[in-house]
Amino acid sequence: MQLIKALLAQSIGAATVFLLLQVLAIPILWAALLQGAASALASRLLRQPSWWIPMHLLFMPAALVMLHLQLPAWSYLLAASILLLVFWGTIKGDVPLFLSSPAVSHALSEILDREQASAFIDLGAGIGSVTLPLALRYPQVHVEAWEHAPIPWLVARWRSRHLPNCRVIRQSFWDCDLSVYDVVYAFLSPFPMPQLGEKVRSEMRPASLLVSSSFPIPGWEPESVIPLEDRMHTTLYCYRIPS
Ligand SMILES: C[S@@+](CC[C@H](N)C(=O)[O-])C[C@H]1O[C@@H](n2cnc3c(N)ncnc32)[C@H](O)[C@@H]1O
């Protein structure tokens, strides 16, 4: 849906500038900048999330610059393939790759200690920024990293190759069974939180703990909220599953 809206916004921007060019002679760079501005405005009107704005603003000017550089055609295919393998489901609206800070791993390691956890899962584990330090620190804890994007999965798998207590699984976390973990960690986006809440409610064991970085579950009361002093001012929302 977001991809269709993005294409529509770009087309509206291009049509606006095309019409403008019929009556005004403007330099090509200005035309590209205007197309970006019109696309960004259209994107807002189509209610796309705000992080699309810089992409719309920069798309056509960047295309102009790249044309000017006269790069070989295969380099575009290579760049597109790498981006696809890293960001995978983002095109469908899935959460893209952002990394948790070391402060998050540190806070989670205190939580694992306190909870006396024996099984931990990171839903959408990226390159293992959280699972790797936890698996290293707690060899007795079974740590699982579920990640569906091929390149982050490969990196996480490679990084944890010497850690027998760490399993890296290339599958959607919507397919995993949350009933076997003591602590579940997620760093996603506001969009999937209601659906995640449903999954957690129906699968997680009583007394187990969900820790969500940055995004609360709408309508749920956290047992505790942990503000961290990292660069992103991350907040961890901890939800205890009721008996
Ligand atoms: C914001 S990043 C968090 C990465 C890691 N958990 C961390 O804290 O550093 C979200 C990750 O979730 C992955 N992801 C999104 N939807 C997913 C799904 N349905 N199944 C598995 N992974 C998913 C993305 O590919 C991305 O790597």
Ligand as a Chemical Component Dictionary entry (heavy atoms), coordinates in Angstrom:
data_LIG
# 
_chem_comp.id                   LIG 
_chem_comp.type                 NON-POLYMER 
_chem_comp.pdbx_formal_charge   0 
_chem_comp.three_letter_code    LIG 
# 
loop_
_chem_comp_atom.comp_id 
_chem_comp_atom.atom_id 
_chem_comp_atom.alt_atom_id 
_chem_comp_atom.type_symbol 
_chem_comp_atom.charge 
_chem_comp_atom.model_Cartn_x 
_chem_comp_atom.model_Cartn_y 
_chem_comp_atom.model_Cartn_z 
_chem_comp_atom.pdbx_ordinal 
LIG C1  C1  C 0  14.323 -2.029  14.132 1  
LIG S1  S1  S 1  15.177 -3.469  13.602 2  
LIG C2  C2  C 0  15.699 -4.142  15.158 3  
LIG C3  C3  C 0  16.933 -5.022  15.027 4  
LIG C4  C4  C 0  17.385 -5.656  16.337 5  
LIG N1  N1  N 0  16.280 -6.280  17.033 6  
LIG C5  C5  C 0  18.003 -4.630  17.258 7  
LIG O1  O1  O 0  17.340 -4.307  18.238 8  
LIG O2  O2  O -1 19.127 -4.177  16.976 9  
LIG C6  C6  C 0  13.812 -4.498  13.125 10 
LIG C7  C7  C 0  14.242 -5.763  12.422 11 
LIG O3  O3  O 0  13.084 -6.592  12.318 12 
LIG C8  C8  C 0  13.145 -7.275  11.080 13 
LIG N2  N2  N 0  11.775 -7.688  10.770 14 
LIG C9  C9  C 0  10.720 -6.895  10.464 15 
LIG N3  N3  N 0  9.613  -7.645  10.302 16 
LIG C10 C10 C 0  9.976  -8.938  10.518 17 
LIG C11 C11 C 0  9.280  -10.182 10.503 18 
LIG N4  N4  N 0  7.970  -10.247 10.247 19 
LIG N5  N5  N 0  9.974  -11.316 10.793 20 
LIG C12 C12 C 0  11.315 -11.271 11.059 21 
LIG N6  N6  N 0  12.020 -10.122 11.084 22 
LIG C13 C13 C 0  11.370 -8.971  10.824 23 
LIG C14 C14 C 0  13.727 -6.265  10.106 24 
LIG O4  O4  O 0  14.290 -6.907  8.989  25 
LIG C15 C15 C 0  14.763 -5.575  11.003 26 
LIG O5  O5  O 0  16.009 -6.216  10.898 27 
# 
loop_
_chem_comp_bond.comp_id 
_chem_comp_bond.atom_id_1 
_chem_comp_bond.atom_id_2 
_chem_comp_bond.value_order 
_chem_comp_bond.pdbx_ordinal 
LIG C1  S1  SING 1  
LIG S1  C2  SING 2  
LIG S1  C6  SING 3  
LIG C2  C3  SING 4  
LIG C3  C4  SING 5  
LIG C4  N1  SING 6  
LIG C4  C5  SING 7  
LIG C5  O1  DOUB 8  
LIG C5  O2  SING 9  
LIG C6  C7  SING 10 
LIG C7  O3  SING 11 
LIG C7  C15 SING 12 
LIG O3  C8  SING 13 
LIG C8  N2  SING 14 
LIG C8  C14 SING 15 
LIG N2  C9  SING 16 
LIG N2  C13 SING 17 
LIG C9  N3  DOUB 18 
LIG N3  C10 SING 19 
LIG C10 C11 SING 20 
LIG C10 C13 DOUB 21 
LIG C11 N4  SING 22 
LIG C11 N5  DOUB 23 
LIG N5  C12 SING 24 
LIG C12 N6  DOUB 25 
LIG N6  C13 SING 26 
LIG C14 O4  SING 27 
LIG C14 C15 SING 28 
LIG C15 O5  SING 29 
# 
